[in-house]
Amino acid sequence: MITRLSLLVLLSSTLTASAADWLRFRGPNGSGIAPDDKPVPVEWSATKNLKWKATLPGPGSSSPIVVGDRVFVTCWSGYATDGQQGTGDITALKRHLICVDRATGNILWDRSVPAKQPEERYGGMFAQNGYASHTPVSDGKSVFAFFGKSGVHAFDLDGKPLWQAEVGDWDDRRGWGTASSPILHGDVLIVPALVESQALFGFDKTTGKQLWKAPSEGFAGTWGTPIVVEVDGRADLAIAVPSEVWGFNPDTGKLRWYANGLQSDSVCNSVVTDGSAVFAMSERGGGSVAIKAGGKGDVSATHTLWTGSNGSRIATPILWEDRLYWVSGSLATCRDAKTGTEIYNERIESTGGTSANQDSGGGGGRRGGGMSGGDYASPVAANGHLYHVSRRGEVLVIKLGPKFELISRNKIEGDTSDHSSTPAISNGQLFLRSAKTLYCISE
């Protein structure tokens, strides 16, 4: 007979984070690499290796995170859910944090937050992004959702609201929307409100008390998510902004170091690290750069390891065994992370269609314009394979190594919606999200 005490112990154990969890955007420290060595399927379809699919209450392009036996993801409802420009009543707009049962795909709970008004109207380049692009983050006990102008919201794993905080209500000057995701460093929740107030914020994760704010006009044109680099016995919070790479003290928000970076007026992807260097890439001819983390002040002359002429357009690269990998458009690229030397740059044969401007079948159709051919999802990796998601839903599986080898192409038949979400990987399962559907790929 199960006693009440043993039942409570059993329930609490299912809500505890494990080493295999995927707790933030792109998993462990934003690497995009699975935290375990469980085999992940390299082939799937609507009838093969599909464990379950869950229909979400609205569209979005944020990435799922995995906490124990639960999967969390955000979306929006009430306005522009059909992908049409400016239709409906924008005051009905809500953002949602959804909790999904990992075993079954059933929605366990749904917490909605009314949008702070006035909100940007859906259309133009904003429609490429939408109202749910920030990926939540968890410490295994709570989950934190960043809803742009509508603030930061903390919940326990059962959906009980814990606290909320405002971080600004500015619109992006170009009308591109907002996308940077929050991260955790110890007890500090770091929120990149790079559009909402051109600032980084640090909050006490338990109480929601604001610990620090780091404002700068230099954040304008930045959509990346920061990472933490442990170097010289200290932790640095690193992020790429137009023209530079910055390193902050994550406990105080004070700028420690900076270096010349990407020659671009916008940075859409995030930096990655090998534990000592920070690698940044940019779109529109901004190139790429490797900076040794650490130091003080301007470290351009002493800490720049190499610069490159090309880089990933929007997606954040994978750093695997001293090599950087990314797919941009129809090109798969591999570069030596130590020297910056290109190892391969291979063209991938098209199977037809385009990456952008696909009919969503309702929600997140991105019919508002522009960015043809630009995939928004970043690649992830497991068991020596890279997984790249195109906006039309085709997932390329590429073997990681010095020679290009395309292993498979996968697509879930019938889902023609936009795929702009970066997948999550945990315990041999791949969690793939389209505009309105969450899938669990598992053998």
PELINWO-V202848 format. One record per residue. PSI is psi in whole degrees, -180 to 180 (999 if undefined). OMEGA is omega in whole degrees, 0 to 359 (none if undefined). NEAR is the number of other C-alpha atoms within 12 Angstrom. Layout:
PSI:OMEGA:NEAR
PSI:OMEGA:NEAR
This chain:
133:181:6
120:178:9
165:179:9
-40:180:10
-45:181:11
-32:178:12
-42:178:13
-40:177:13
-42:180:14
-45:181:14
-43:181:16
-32:180:18
-30:180:17
-16:182:22
11:181:28
134:181:25
148:177:26
171:181:23
-20:182:21
0:183:28
158:180:39
94:198:46
-5:184:45
178:176:46
123:181:49
24:170:50
-152:188:44
114:180:34
32:177:33
21:184:45
-27:185:41
6:185:44
133:180:43
137:183:40
0:179:30
174:183:23
22:177:19
138:180:21
135:179:23
137:180:33
143:174:34
-5:176:34
138:175:28
169:178:29
-170:178:28
-16:182:19
2:183:18
128:177:19
26:174:25
106:184:30
-47:177:26
166:171:31
144:182:32
127:177:32
123:182:25
157:183:36
3:178:31
174:183:39
172:177:49
168:178:52
9:175:49
161:182:54
151:175:53
154:168:53
158:184:51
125:179:50
101:181:41
-121:182:33
20:182:31
148:177:40
134:181:52
142:179:53
157:179:59
160:175:50
-178:176:50
162:179:42
170:172:37
-19:185:27
135:175:34
31:179:37
-10:179:40
3:179:33
2:180:41
150:183:29
126:167:28
23:180:25
146:177:19
-177:183:18
109:185:20
-22:179:25
-13:177:21
0:182:22
132:175:35
150:171:35
146:187:41
143:163:39
122:185:51
135:175:47
124:185:40
136:176:39
122:184:30
-32:184:35
-35:189:24
-21:186:20
3:178:28
142:176:24
120:181:28
-41:175:23
161:184:26
117:177:31
123:183:33
150:180:30
120:177:32
141:181:27
135:174:31
131:182:25
153:0:20
141:178:17
155:178:31
140:180:35
148:181:31
127:180:35
168:180:30
-143:180:25
-25:178:26
-31:180:36
-16:174:39
-14:189:45
-55:179:49
-164:189:50
5:180:50
73:182:49
-13:180:46
129:177:51
134:178:51
171:179:50
151:182:51
151:172:48
10:181:36
-10:178:33
-33:179:29
165:175:34
137:187:47
125:181:50
134:177:53
118:184:48
33:176:51
-130:180:46
-27:183:36
6:168:33
-173:181:33
133:184:45
128:180:42
136:179:37
155:167:35
176:187:29
-10:175:38
5:176:30
6:179:28
126:178:21
136:181:25
-48:177:23
167:175:25
156:181:27
149:177:31
146:179:26
19:178:36
163:183:28
30:178:26
155:170:28
152:174:26
136:185:30
-21:179:22
-7:183:18
26:181:24
-11:182:32
-163:188:39
149:188:46
-17:186:46
145:187:46
149:178:48
156:176:48
169:178:45
141:170:40
104:185:32
-124:180:18
9:182:22
123:171:32
120:182:44
122:185:49
115:178:54
86:177:50
62:190:48
-24:173:48
-46:188:37
-31:179:39
12:183:31
55:183:32
154:165:31
143:177:48
148:170:45
126:180:39
147:168:38
121:188:27
-23:182:37
-43:186:27
-21:185:21
4:179:29
133:177:23
123:181:27
-37:180:25
163:175:25
132:180:30
90:181:34
149:174:26
135:174:24
-19:180:19
-15:177:26
-16:180:36
134:182:35
18:181:36
130:178:47
8:182:42
168:177:47
133:183:46
166:174:50
167:177:48
130:180:38
123:177:35
112:184:26
141:178:22
37:177:15
14:180:12
164:178:20
130:175:26
137:175:38
113:187:45
141:177:48
145:176:48
136:175:50
168:178:42
122:175:35
-16:184:30
166:168:40
134:185:50
148:174:47
123:183:41
160:166:38
115:185:34
-13:179:40
-23:184:30
-18:184:26
7:180:33
137:178:27
127:180:28
-46:184:27
162:176:29
158:181:36
154:174:38
136:185:33
-119:189:41
133:182:41
69:183:28
153:178:29
8:176:25
144:176:35
112:186:44
-17:182:44
-176:185:46
161:177:47
159:173:52
165:182:49
152:172:42
8:181:29
-18:178:26
-32:179:28
155:177:35
130:182:48
127:182:55
144:178:58
158:182:49
164:178:43
178:170:35
44:175:24
14:182:20
-17:177:32
-156:182:31
160:183:46
148:174:42
125:182:40
130:173:46
125:181:40
159:178:44
-177:181:37
-167:183:30
136:179:22
-148:181:21
112:181:23
19:184:24
-46:185:27
-31:186:16
-23:189:20
-2:177:28
119:183:32
-42:175:28
161:173:29
152:180:33
160:184:28
-20:181:24
164:180:30
179:179:44
140:185:46
-53:181:37
-41:184:38
145:174:43
135:184:45
167:171:45
133:174:48
113:187:39
118:177:33
53:175:20
24:174:26
141:177:29
135:181:46
141:171:49
162:175:45
126:180:44
116:185:37
-123:181:33
12:184:25
131:173:27
128:186:39
143:174:37
135:182:38
144:175:41
121:184:26
-23:181:35
-35:186:28
-18:184:21
0:181:31
134:179:25
131:180:26
-45:171:23
158:177:24
89:191:26
138:177:24
134:180:17
126:182:23
133:181:14
147:174:16
11:180:17
154:180:11
176:178:18
163:183:23
-36:186:35
172:175:36
39:176:35
148:175:36
126:186:28
-15:188:33
23:179:25
97:173:29
118:175:43
35:182:50
-15:179:41
40:179:45
-2:186:34
-17:176:31
173:165:25
180:172:20
34:179:28
132:178:22
1:183:26
109:175:35
137:184:43
-29:182:44
145:175:51
149:179:49
155:172:50
168:185:49
147:176:48
140:175:38
41:176:28
17:178:29
142:174:34
138:178:44
116:181:47
126:183:49
123:174:43
162:183:46
-20:177:44
8:170:43
2:177:42
130:179:37
117:176:43
133:174:38
118:185:35
133:179:37
131:178:26
130:182:35
175:184:26
-7:179:25
133:181:19
129:178:26
109:177:24
118:184:26
-46:184:21
163:170:22
133:184:27
143:179:31
136:176:34
109:185:32
140:177:16
-18:178:17
99:181:31
13:184:30
174:179:39
136:177:46
94:180:49
8:184:49
138:174:49
131:182:51
166:172:48
150:180:51
134:178:49
129:177:44
45:177:31
7:180:28
139:177:38
123:180:46
112:187:47
132:183:51
127:168:48
-170:186:51
-47:186:50
7:184:41
138:175:44
131:182:49
146:171:44
114:178:43
122:184:38
144:176:29
999:none:21
